[in-house]
Amino acid sequence: MADEEKDRGFAVRDKRHFAAGKTEERKEEKAEGKGGEPGAAAEAEKPGEDQRTEAKGREEAPLPEINFSNFIFSLSTSALIHLGEIPDPVTSKPNKNLPMAKQTIDILGILQEKTKGNLTSDEETLIRNILYDLRMRFVKAKQ
């Protein structure tokens, strides 16, 4: 008997609660239950689907290597979002917040000062150029 099981290999069973059959059952329950309209139930379900899709995307996206350059890029991207140059990743709309942009640019300036003499030439060039670009964009945005 043990030899027969070895010959068949192994079976994979999806025990997740959002398997195809159960999802349909849950949709029907939501549409019928609690006096809600079927359309309202579908609307209520959309944020959950979006969140699962986002969570799945986050799980599958490879994380970048952690190093000084990527940290500077991260802060730079944050400043660009606050300057309204890049759409906010949550709302997908440009949102200008100049005090937050200034604070992030100032943090980059502090990092430049505190790491002086301890960076490679590429890292020094990177932070200098990013700071120059962000400061010019900040001045332009403030006008």
DSSP file (Angstrom, degrees, kcal/mol; ACC not computed):
  #  RESIDUE AA STRUCTURE BP1 BP2  ACC     N-H-->O    O-->H-N    N-H-->O    O-->H-N    TCO  KAPPA ALPHA  PHI   PSI    X-CA   Y-CA   Z-CA
    1    1 A M     >        0   0    0      0, 0.0     4,-1.7     0, 0.0     5,-0.2   0.000 360.0 360.0 360.0 -42.3    0.0    0.0    0.0
    2    2 A A  H  >  +     0   0    0      1,-0.2     4,-1.7     2,-0.2     5,-0.1   0.862 360.0  54.6 -64.3 -35.0    2.8    2.4    0.8
    3    3 A D  H  > S+     0   0    0      1,-0.2     4,-2.0     2,-0.2    -1,-0.2   0.870 104.4  54.3 -65.9 -36.2    4.4    1.6   -2.5
    4    4 A E  H  > S+     0   0    0      1,-0.2     4,-1.6     2,-0.2    -2,-0.2   0.910 107.7  49.5 -62.9 -41.7    1.2    2.5   -4.3
    5    5 A E  H  X S+     0   0    0     -4,-1.7     4,-0.7     1,-0.2    -1,-0.2   0.872 109.8  51.8 -65.8 -36.0    1.1    6.0   -2.7
    6    6 A K  H >< S+     0   0    0     -4,-1.7     3,-0.6     1,-0.2    -1,-0.2   0.885 107.2  53.3 -66.8 -37.3    4.7    6.6   -3.6
    7    7 A D  H 3< S+     0   0    0     -4,-2.0    -1,-0.2     1,-0.2    -2,-0.2   0.846 106.5  52.3 -66.6 -33.4    4.0    5.7   -7.2
    8    8 A R  H 3< S-     0   0    0     -4,-1.6     2,-0.3     1,-0.3    -1,-0.2   0.639  98.3-149.1 -78.5 -12.9    1.1    8.2   -7.4
    9    9 A G    <<  -     0   0    0     -4,-0.7     2,-0.3    -3,-0.6    -1,-0.3  -0.631  38.7 -45.5  81.7-137.2    3.3   11.0   -6.1
   10   10 A F        -     0   0    0     -2,-0.3     2,-0.4    -3,-0.1    -4,-0.0  -0.931  45.2-130.9-134.0 158.2    1.6   13.7   -4.1
   11   11 A A        -     0   0    0     -2,-0.3     2,-0.6     2,-0.0    -2,-0.0  -0.889  11.9-147.1-110.9 139.0   -1.6   15.7   -4.4
   12   12 A V        -     0   0    0     -2,-0.4     2,-0.5     2,-0.0    -2,-0.0  -0.921  16.1-171.9-106.0 122.6   -1.8   19.4   -4.0
   13   13 A R        -     0   0    0     -2,-0.6     2,-0.9     2,-0.0    -2,-0.0  -0.959  20.8-136.5-117.6 129.7   -5.0   20.7   -2.5
   14   14 A D        +     0   0    0     -2,-0.5     5,-0.1     1,-0.1    -2,-0.0  -0.745  26.5 173.0 -83.9 108.6   -5.9   24.4   -2.4
   15   15 A K        +     0   0    0     -2,-0.9    -1,-0.1     3,-0.0     2,-0.0   0.292  32.8 127.4-100.1   9.0   -7.3   25.0    1.1
   16   16 A R    >   -     0   0    0      1,-0.1     3,-1.1     2,-0.1    -2,-0.0  -0.389  65.7-128.0 -66.3 146.8   -7.5   28.7    0.8
   17   17 A H  T 3  S+     0   0    0      1,-0.3    -1,-0.1     5,-0.1    -2,-0.0   0.532 103.0  63.3 -76.7  -4.9  -10.9   30.1    1.6
   18   18 A F  T 3  S+     0   0    0      4,-0.1    -1,-0.3     5,-0.0    -2,-0.1   0.032  71.4 141.6-107.3  28.4  -11.1   32.1   -1.6
   19   19 A A    <>  -     0   0    0     -3,-1.1     4,-2.3     1,-0.1     3,-0.3  -0.265  69.4 -94.6 -63.3 159.2  -11.0   29.1   -3.9
   20   20 A A  H  > S+     0   0    0      1,-0.2     4,-1.6     2,-0.2     5,-0.1   0.833 120.9  45.0 -48.9 -51.5  -13.3   29.3   -6.9
   21   21 A G  H  > S+     0   0    0      1,-0.2     4,-1.7     2,-0.2    -1,-0.2   0.901 114.8  47.1 -63.8 -43.6  -16.4   27.5   -5.5
   22   22 A K  H  > S+     0   0    0     -3,-0.3     4,-2.6     1,-0.2    -1,-0.2   0.845 106.0  58.7 -70.6 -33.5  -16.4   29.2   -2.2
   23   23 A T  H  X S+     0   0    0     -4,-2.3     4,-2.3     1,-0.2    -1,-0.2   0.921 106.2  48.8 -61.4 -43.4  -15.9   32.7   -3.8
   24   24 A E  H  X S+     0   0    0     -4,-1.6     4,-2.2    -5,-0.2    -1,-0.2   0.910 111.0  50.4 -62.3 -41.8  -19.1   32.2   -5.7
   25   25 A E  H  X S+     0   0    0     -4,-1.7     4,-2.5     1,-0.2    -2,-0.2   0.913 110.0  50.0 -61.9 -42.3  -20.9   31.1   -2.6
   26   26 A R  H  X S+     0   0    0     -4,-2.6     4,-2.4     2,-0.2    -1,-0.2   0.887 109.0  51.8 -65.5 -39.1  -19.7   34.2   -0.7
   27   27 A K  H  X S+     0   0    0     -4,-2.3     4,-2.3     2,-0.2    -1,-0.2   0.923 111.2  47.5 -62.1 -43.9  -20.9   36.5   -3.5
   28   28 A E  H  X S+     0   0    0     -4,-2.2     4,-2.1     1,-0.2     5,-0.3   0.912 110.9  51.4 -64.7 -42.3  -24.3   34.9   -3.4
   29   29 A E  H  X S+     0   0    0     -4,-2.5     4,-2.8     1,-0.2    -1,-0.2   0.915 111.9  46.8 -60.8 -43.4  -24.5   35.2    0.4
   30   30 A K  H  < S+     0   0    0     -4,-2.4    -1,-0.2     1,-0.2    -2,-0.2   0.892 112.2  50.2 -66.2 -39.7  -23.5   38.9    0.3
   31   31 A A  H  < S+     0   0    0     -4,-2.3    -1,-0.2    -5,-0.2    -2,-0.2   0.852 121.5  33.3 -68.3 -33.8  -26.0   39.6   -2.5
   32   32 A E  H >< S+     0   0    0     -4,-2.1     3,-0.6    -5,-0.2    -2,-0.2   0.823 103.5  87.1 -90.6 -34.6  -28.9   37.9   -0.7
   33   33 A G  G >< S+     0   0    0     -4,-2.8     3,-1.4    -5,-0.3    -4,-0.0  -0.247  84.9  11.2 -79.3 154.9  -28.1   38.6    3.0
   34   34 A K  G 3  S-     0   0    0      1,-0.3    -1,-0.2    -2,-0.0     3,-0.1   0.720 112.9 -77.0  60.6  30.5  -28.9   41.5    5.3
   35   35 A G  G <  S+     0   0    0     -3,-0.6    -1,-0.3     1,-0.2     2,-0.1   0.595  88.9 144.4  65.7  10.8  -31.4   43.2    3.1
   36   36 A G    <   -     0   0    0     -3,-1.4    -1,-0.2    -6,-0.2     3,-0.0  -0.470  53.8-110.4 -82.4 154.9  -28.8   44.7    0.9
   37   37 A E     >  -     0   0    0     -2,-0.1     4,-2.2     1,-0.1     5,-0.2  -0.537  25.5-119.3 -79.1 150.5  -29.2   45.2   -2.8
   38   38 A P  H  > S+     0   0    0      0, 0.0     4,-2.0     0, 0.0     5,-0.1   0.878 115.2  51.7 -58.2 -37.7  -27.1   42.9   -5.1
   39   39 A G  H  > S+     0   0    0      1,-0.2     4,-2.3     2,-0.2     5,-0.2   0.892 107.8  51.8 -65.7 -39.1  -25.4   46.0   -6.6
   40   40 A A  H  > S+     0   0    0      1,-0.2     4,-2.7     2,-0.2    -1,-0.2   0.890 108.3  51.7 -65.1 -38.3  -24.5   47.3   -3.1
   41   41 A A  H  X S+     0   0    0     -4,-2.2     4,-1.4     1,-0.2    -1,-0.2   0.906 109.4  49.6 -64.3 -40.0  -23.0   44.0   -2.2
   42   42 A A  H  X S+     0   0    0     -4,-2.0     4,-1.0     2,-0.2    -2,-0.2   0.909 111.6  48.9 -64.9 -40.5  -20.9   44.1   -5.3
   43   43 A E  H >< S+     0   0    0     -4,-2.3     3,-0.6     1,-0.2    -2,-0.2   0.907 109.1  52.8 -63.8 -41.4  -19.7   47.6   -4.6
   44   44 A A  H 3< S+     0   0    0     -4,-2.7     4,-0.5     1,-0.2    -1,-0.2   0.792 107.6  53.2 -64.8 -26.1  -18.9   46.6   -1.0
   45   45 A E  H 3X S+     0   0    0     -4,-1.4     4,-1.8     1,-0.2     3,-0.3   0.742  89.2  78.5 -81.6 -23.1  -16.8   43.8   -2.3
   46   46 A K  H <X S+     0   0    0     -4,-1.0     4,-2.6    -3,-0.6     5,-0.2   0.897  89.5  52.0 -57.5 -46.7  -14.6   45.9   -4.7
   47   47 A P  H  > S+     0   0    0      0, 0.0     4,-2.7     0, 0.0    -1,-0.2   0.895 108.7  52.9 -59.8 -35.6  -12.3   47.4   -2.0
   48   48 A G  H  > S+     0   0    0     -4,-0.5     4,-2.2    -3,-0.3    -2,-0.2   0.905 109.8  47.4 -63.7 -40.5  -11.5   43.9   -0.7
   49   49 A E  H  X S+     0   0    0     -4,-1.8     4,-2.5     2,-0.2    -1,-0.2   0.909 112.1  50.1 -66.9 -41.0  -10.6   42.7   -4.2
   50   50 A D  H  X S+     0   0    0     -4,-2.6     4,-3.0     1,-0.2     5,-0.2   0.922 110.3  50.3 -61.4 -43.4   -8.4   45.8   -4.8
   51   51 A Q  H  X S+     0   0    0     -4,-2.7     4,-3.0    -5,-0.2    -1,-0.2   0.908 110.9  48.5 -63.8 -40.6   -6.7   45.2   -1.5
   52   52 A R  H  X S+     0   0    0     -4,-2.2     4,-2.7     2,-0.2    -1,-0.2   0.918 112.1  49.2 -64.7 -41.1   -6.0   41.5   -2.3
   53   53 A T  H  X S+     0   0    0     -4,-2.5     4,-2.4     2,-0.2    -2,-0.2   0.925 113.9  45.9 -63.3 -43.9   -4.7   42.5   -5.7
   54   54 A E  H  X S+     0   0    0     -4,-3.0     4,-2.7     2,-0.2    -2,-0.2   0.935 113.3  49.2 -63.4 -45.1   -2.4   45.1   -4.2
   55   55 A A  H  X S+     0   0    0     -4,-3.0     4,-2.3     1,-0.2    -2,-0.2   0.904 111.8  49.0 -62.0 -39.9   -1.3   42.8   -1.5
   56   56 A K  H  X S+     0   0    0     -4,-2.7     4,-2.0     2,-0.2    -1,-0.2   0.906 111.3  50.1 -65.3 -40.8   -0.5   40.1   -4.1
   57   57 A G  H  X S+     0   0    0     -4,-2.4     4,-1.9     1,-0.2    -2,-0.2   0.889 111.0  49.1 -63.8 -39.3    1.4   42.6   -6.2
   58   58 A R  H  < S+     0   0    0     -4,-2.7    -1,-0.2     1,-0.2    -2,-0.2   0.899 110.8  50.1 -67.5 -38.8    3.4   43.7   -3.2
   59   59 A E  H  < S+     0   0    0     -4,-2.3    -2,-0.2    -5,-0.2    -1,-0.2   0.873 115.7  42.1 -66.3 -36.0    4.2   40.1   -2.3
   60   60 A E  H  < S+     0   0    0     -4,-2.0    -1,-0.2    -5,-0.2    -2,-0.2   0.754  91.2  95.4 -86.0 -24.5    5.3   39.3   -5.8
   61   61 A A  S  < S-     0   0    0     -4,-1.9     2,-0.2    -5,-0.2    -4,-0.0  -0.494  80.3-122.0 -69.7 128.0    7.3   42.4   -6.5
   62   62 A P        -     0   0    0      0, 0.0    -1,-0.1     0, 0.0    -2,-0.1  -0.496  25.3-122.6 -70.9 138.3   11.0   41.9   -5.8
   63   63 A L        -     0   0    0     -2,-0.2     3,-0.1     1,-0.1     2,-0.0  -0.563  28.2-111.8 -79.5 142.7   12.3   44.3   -3.2
   64   64 A P        -     0   0    0      0, 0.0    -1,-0.1     0, 0.0     2,-0.1  -0.325  40.5 -88.4 -72.0 158.5   15.3   46.4   -4.2
   65   65 A E        -     0   0    0      1,-0.1     2,-0.8    -2,-0.0     5,-0.1  -0.371  42.8-118.6 -62.7 141.8   18.7   45.9   -2.7
   66   66 A I        +     0   0    0     -3,-0.1     2,-0.3     4,-0.1    -1,-0.1  -0.769  59.4 126.2 -89.0 114.1   19.2   48.0    0.4
   67   67 A N  S  > S-     0   0    0     -2,-0.8     4,-2.0     1,-0.1     5,-0.2  -0.935  72.0 -90.3-154.5 176.4   22.0   50.4    0.0
   68   68 A F  H  > S+     0   0    0     -2,-0.3     4,-2.4     1,-0.2     5,-0.2   0.907 121.1  52.6 -61.7 -44.1   22.8   54.1    0.3
   69   69 A S  H  > S+     0   0    0      1,-0.2     4,-2.5     2,-0.2    -1,-0.2   0.914 110.2  47.2 -60.9 -44.3   21.9   54.9   -3.3
   70   70 A N  H  > S+     0   0    0      2,-0.2     4,-2.4     1,-0.2    -1,-0.2   0.859 110.2  53.7 -66.9 -33.9   18.4   53.2   -3.1
   71   71 A F  H  X S+     0   0    0     -4,-2.0     4,-2.3     2,-0.2    -2,-0.2   0.917 110.1  47.2 -64.5 -42.3   17.8   55.0    0.2
   72   72 A I  H  X S+     0   0    0     -4,-2.4     4,-2.6     2,-0.2    -2,-0.2   0.911 111.7  50.6 -64.9 -42.6   18.5   58.4   -1.5
   73   73 A F  H  X S+     0   0    0     -4,-2.5     4,-2.7     2,-0.2    -2,-0.2   0.896 109.0  52.7 -61.0 -39.4   16.3   57.4   -4.4
   74   74 A S  H  X S+     0   0    0     -4,-2.4     4,-2.1     2,-0.2    -2,-0.2   0.938 111.9  43.6 -62.7 -47.4   13.5   56.5   -2.0
   75   75 A L  H  X S+     0   0    0     -4,-2.3     4,-2.4     1,-0.2    -1,-0.2   0.894 113.3  53.0 -64.7 -39.1   13.7   59.9   -0.2
   76   76 A S  H  X S+     0   0    0     -4,-2.6     4,-2.4     2,-0.2    -2,-0.2   0.914 108.6  49.1 -62.2 -43.4   14.0   61.6   -3.6
   77   77 A T  H  X S+     0   0    0     -4,-2.7     4,-2.1     2,-0.2    -1,-0.2   0.896 109.6  52.5 -63.3 -40.1   10.8   59.9   -4.8
   78   78 A S  H  X S+     0   0    0     -4,-2.1     4,-2.1     1,-0.2    -2,-0.2   0.917 109.6  48.8 -61.4 -43.4    9.1   60.9   -1.6
   79   79 A A  H  X S+     0   0    0     -4,-2.4     4,-1.9     1,-0.2    -2,-0.2   0.899 109.7  52.1 -63.4 -40.6   10.1   64.5   -2.2
   80   80 A L  H  <>S+     0   0    0     -4,-2.4     5,-2.2     2,-0.2     6,-1.2   0.862 108.2  51.4 -65.4 -35.2    8.9   64.4   -5.8
   81   81 A I  H ><5S+     0   0    0     -4,-2.1     3,-1.1     4,-0.2    14,-0.6   0.925 111.0  47.7 -65.2 -43.8    5.5   63.0   -4.7
   82   82 A H  H 3<5S+     0   0    0     -4,-2.1    15,-3.8     1,-0.3    19,-0.3   0.787 108.4  55.2 -69.5 -26.2    5.2   65.9   -2.2
   83   83 A L  T 3<5S-     0   0    0     -4,-1.9    -1,-0.3    13,-0.2    -2,-0.2   0.593 115.2-118.9 -78.6  -9.4    6.1   68.4   -4.9
   84   84 A G  T < 5S+     0   0    0     -3,-1.1    -3,-0.2    11,-0.5    12,-0.1   0.595  83.9 117.9  82.5  10.9    3.3   67.0   -7.0
   85   85 A E  S   <S+     0   0    0     -5,-2.2    -4,-0.2    -6,-0.2    -5,-0.1   0.792  76.4  38.0 -79.4 -29.1    5.7   65.9   -9.7
   86   86 A I  S    S-     0   0    0     -6,-1.2     9,-0.5    -9,-0.1    -2,-0.2  -0.967  97.0-106.7-121.7 137.1    4.7   62.2   -9.3
   87   87 A P        -     0   0    0      0, 0.0    -6,-0.1     0, 0.0    -2,-0.1  -0.324  42.4 -99.0 -61.7 144.3    1.2   61.0   -8.6
   88   88 A D     >  -     0   0    0      5,-2.5     4,-2.9     1,-0.2     5,-0.3  -0.450  28.6-137.0 -60.2 129.1    0.6   59.8   -5.0
   89   89 A P  T  4 S+     0   0    0      0, 0.0    -1,-0.2     0, 0.0    -8,-0.0   0.759 100.6  48.3 -65.8 -22.1    0.8   56.0   -5.2
   90   90 A V  T  4 S+     0   0    0      3,-0.1    -2,-0.0     1,-0.1     0, 0.0   0.929 127.1  22.2 -81.3 -48.2   -2.3   55.6   -2.9
   91   91 A T  T  4 S-     0   0    0      2,-0.2    -1,-0.1     4,-0.0    -3,-0.0   0.627  91.3-136.6 -94.8 -14.6   -4.6   58.0   -4.7
   92   92 A S  S  < S+     0   0    0     -4,-2.9    -2,-0.0     1,-0.2     0, 0.0   0.712  70.9 109.3  61.6  22.7   -3.0   58.0   -8.1
   93   93 A K  S    S-     0   0    0     -5,-0.3    -5,-2.5    -7,-0.1    -1,-0.2  -0.951  79.8-102.9-125.0 146.8   -3.4   61.8   -8.2
   94   94 A P        -     0   0    0      0, 0.0     2,-0.4     0, 0.0   -12,-0.1  -0.488  39.3-173.9 -66.6 135.9   -0.8   64.5   -7.9
   95   95 A N        -     0   0    0    -14,-0.6     2,-0.5    -9,-0.5   -11,-0.5  -0.948  12.6-149.6-137.4 113.1   -0.8   66.0   -4.5
   96   96 A K        +     0   0    0     -2,-0.4     2,-0.3   -13,-0.2   -13,-0.2  -0.724  24.7 163.1 -89.3 124.6    1.3   69.0   -3.6
   97   97 A N     >  -     0   0    0    -15,-3.8     4,-2.1    -2,-0.5     3,-0.2  -0.745   9.0-179.9-138.1  86.2    2.5   69.3    0.0
   98   98 A L  H  > S+     0   0    0     -2,-0.3     4,-2.9     1,-0.2     5,-0.2   0.852  77.7  55.7 -64.7 -38.6    5.4   71.8    0.0
   99   99 A P  H  > S+     0   0    0      0, 0.0     4,-2.2     0, 0.0    -1,-0.2   0.925 111.7  45.1 -59.4 -40.7    6.2   71.7    3.7
  100  100 A M  H  > S+     0   0    0     -3,-0.2     4,-2.2     2,-0.2    -2,-0.2   0.888 112.2  51.8 -68.2 -37.5    6.6   67.9    3.5
  101  101 A A  H  X S+     0   0    0     -4,-2.1     4,-2.4   -19,-0.3    -1,-0.2   0.929 110.2  49.2 -62.3 -44.4    8.7   68.3    0.3
  102  102 A K  H  X S+     0   0    0     -4,-2.9     4,-2.8     1,-0.2    -2,-0.2   0.914 110.0  51.3 -61.4 -43.1   10.9   70.8    2.1
  103  103 A Q  H  X S+     0   0    0     -4,-2.2     4,-2.1    -5,-0.2    -1,-0.2   0.912 111.2  47.0 -61.9 -42.4   11.4   68.5    5.1
  104  104 A T  H  X S+     0   0    0     -4,-2.2     4,-2.0     2,-0.2    -1,-0.2   0.899 112.6  49.3 -67.5 -39.5   12.4   65.6    2.9
  105  105 A I  H  X S+     0   0    0     -4,-2.4     4,-2.1     1,-0.2    -2,-0.2   0.904 110.5  51.3 -65.1 -40.3   14.8   67.8    0.9
  106  106 A D  H  X S+     0   0    0     -4,-2.8     4,-2.4     2,-0.2    -2,-0.2   0.879 106.9  53.8 -63.6 -37.3   16.3   69.1    4.2
  107  107 A I  H  X S+     0   0    0     -4,-2.1     4,-2.5     2,-0.2    -1,-0.2   0.918 108.0  50.0 -62.1 -42.6   16.7   65.4    5.4
  108  108 A L  H  X S+     0   0    0     -4,-2.0     4,-2.2     1,-0.2    -1,-0.2   0.897 109.5  51.9 -62.2 -39.1   18.7   64.7    2.2
  109  109 A G  H  X S+     0   0    0     -4,-2.1     4,-2.2     2,-0.2    -2,-0.2   0.900 109.2  49.3 -63.4 -40.7   20.8   67.8    2.9
  110  110 A I  H  X S+     0   0    0     -4,-2.4     4,-3.0     2,-0.2     5,-0.2   0.917 109.9  51.5 -63.9 -42.7   21.5   66.6    6.4
  111  111 A L  H  X S+     0   0    0     -4,-2.5     4,-1.7     1,-0.2    -2,-0.2   0.904 108.6  51.8 -60.6 -40.4   22.5   63.2    5.0
  112  112 A Q  H  < S+     0   0    0     -4,-2.2     4,-0.3     1,-0.2    -1,-0.2   0.927 114.2  43.0 -61.8 -44.3   24.8   64.8    2.6
  113  113 A E  H >< S+     0   0    0     -4,-2.2     3,-0.9     1,-0.2    -2,-0.2   0.924 115.5  47.2 -67.3 -45.0   26.5   66.8    5.4
  114  114 A K  H 3< S+     0   0    0     -4,-3.0    -1,-0.2     1,-0.2    -2,-0.2   0.708 115.5  44.6 -74.9 -19.6   26.7   63.9    7.9
  115  115 A T  T >< S+     0   0    0     -4,-1.7     3,-2.4    -5,-0.2     4,-0.2   0.369  79.7 135.6-103.9   5.2   28.1   61.4    5.3
  116  116 A K  T <  S+     0   0    0     -3,-0.9    -3,-0.1    -4,-0.3    -4,-0.0  -0.280  76.2  14.9 -56.5 132.4   30.7   63.8    3.8
  117  117 A G  T 3  S+     0   0    0      2,-0.1    -1,-0.3     3,-0.1    -2,-0.0   0.398 115.2  77.6  83.4  -2.7   34.0   62.0    3.4
  118  118 A N  S <  S+     0   0    0     -3,-2.4     2,-0.3     2,-0.1    -2,-0.2   0.245  77.2  85.2-120.4  10.9   32.4   58.6    3.9
  119  119 A L  S    S-     0   0    0     -4,-0.2     2,-0.1     1,-0.1    -2,-0.1  -0.769  77.9-111.4-112.7 157.2   30.8   58.1    0.5
  120  120 A T     >  -     0   0    0     -2,-0.3     4,-2.4     1,-0.1     5,-0.2  -0.371  39.3-105.4 -73.3 165.4   32.1   56.8   -2.8
  121  121 A S  H  > S+     0   0    0      1,-0.2     4,-2.4     2,-0.2     5,-0.2   0.873 122.6  53.2 -63.7 -35.1   32.4   59.3   -5.6
  122  122 A D  H  > S+     0   0    0      2,-0.2     4,-2.5     1,-0.2    -1,-0.2   0.912 109.7  47.6 -64.4 -42.1   29.3   57.9   -7.3
  123  123 A E  H  > S+     0   0    0      2,-0.2     4,-2.5     1,-0.2     5,-0.2   0.900 111.5  50.5 -67.2 -39.8   27.3   58.3   -4.1
  124  124 A E  H  X S+     0   0    0     -4,-2.4     4,-2.2     2,-0.2    -2,-0.2   0.930 112.7  46.7 -62.1 -44.7   28.5   61.9   -3.6
  125  125 A T  H  X S+     0   0    0     -4,-2.4     4,-2.7    -5,-0.2     5,-0.3   0.912 111.8  52.1 -62.9 -42.7   27.6   62.7   -7.2
  126  126 A L  H  X S+     0   0    0     -4,-2.5     4,-2.5     1,-0.2     5,-0.2   0.952 112.8  41.8 -59.6 -52.7   24.2   61.1   -6.8
  127  127 A I  H  X S+     0   0    0     -4,-2.5     4,-2.4     1,-0.2    -1,-0.2   0.879 114.9  51.8 -67.9 -36.0   23.2   62.9   -3.7
  128  128 A R  H  X S+     0   0    0     -4,-2.2     4,-2.4    -5,-0.2    -1,-0.2   0.942 113.7  43.4 -63.3 -47.6   24.6   66.3   -5.0
  129  129 A N  H  X S+     0   0    0     -4,-2.7     4,-2.5     2,-0.2    -2,-0.2   0.895 114.5  49.3 -66.7 -40.4   22.7   66.0   -8.3
  130  130 A I  H  X S+     0   0    0     -4,-2.5     4,-2.8    -5,-0.3     5,-0.2   0.924 112.0  48.6 -65.5 -43.4   19.5   64.8   -6.6
  131  131 A L  H  X S+     0   0    0     -4,-2.4     4,-2.6    -5,-0.2     5,-0.2   0.921 111.7  49.3 -62.8 -43.0   19.6   67.7   -4.1
  132  132 A Y  H  X S+     0   0    0     -4,-2.4     4,-2.2    -5,-0.2    -2,-0.2   0.943 113.8  46.2 -60.2 -47.2   20.3   70.2   -6.8
  133  133 A D  H  X S+     0   0    0     -4,-2.5     4,-2.3     1,-0.2    -2,-0.2   0.926 114.2  47.0 -62.4 -46.2   17.4   68.9   -8.9
  134  134 A L  H  X S+     0   0    0     -4,-2.8     4,-2.5     1,-0.2    -1,-0.2   0.897 111.4  51.0 -65.2 -39.8   14.9   68.8   -5.9
  135  135 A R  H  X S+     0   0    0     -4,-2.6     4,-2.3    -5,-0.2    -1,-0.2   0.905 110.9  48.4 -65.9 -39.4   15.9   72.3   -4.7
  136  136 A M  H  X S+     0   0    0     -4,-2.2     4,-2.2    -5,-0.2    -2,-0.2   0.913 112.7  48.1 -65.3 -41.7   15.3   73.7   -8.2
  137  137 A R  H  X S+     0   0    0     -4,-2.3     4,-2.5     2,-0.2    -2,-0.2   0.876 110.4  52.6 -65.4 -36.5   11.9   71.9   -8.4
  138  138 A F  H  X S+     0   0    0     -4,-2.5     4,-1.9     2,-0.2    -2,-0.2   0.933 109.4  48.2 -64.8 -45.4   11.0   73.2   -4.9
  139  139 A V  H  X S+     0   0    0     -4,-2.3     4,-0.9     1,-0.2    -2,-0.2   0.917 113.6  47.9 -60.2 -43.6   11.8   76.8   -5.9
  140  140 A K  H >< S+     0   0    0     -4,-2.2     3,-0.5     1,-0.2    -1,-0.2   0.900 111.9  49.2 -64.3 -41.1    9.8   76.5   -9.1
  141  141 A A  H 3< S+     0   0    0     -4,-2.5    -1,-0.2     1,-0.2    -2,-0.2   0.811 107.2  55.9 -68.9 -29.3    6.8   74.9   -7.2
  142  142 A K  H 3<        0   0    0     -4,-1.9    -1,-0.2     1,-0.2    -2,-0.2   0.713 360.0 360.0 -77.5 -19.8    6.8   77.6   -4.6
  143  143 A Q    <<        0   0    0     -4,-0.9    -1,-0.2    -3,-0.5    -2,-0.1   0.492 360.0 360.0 -74.0 360.0    6.5   80.4   -7.2
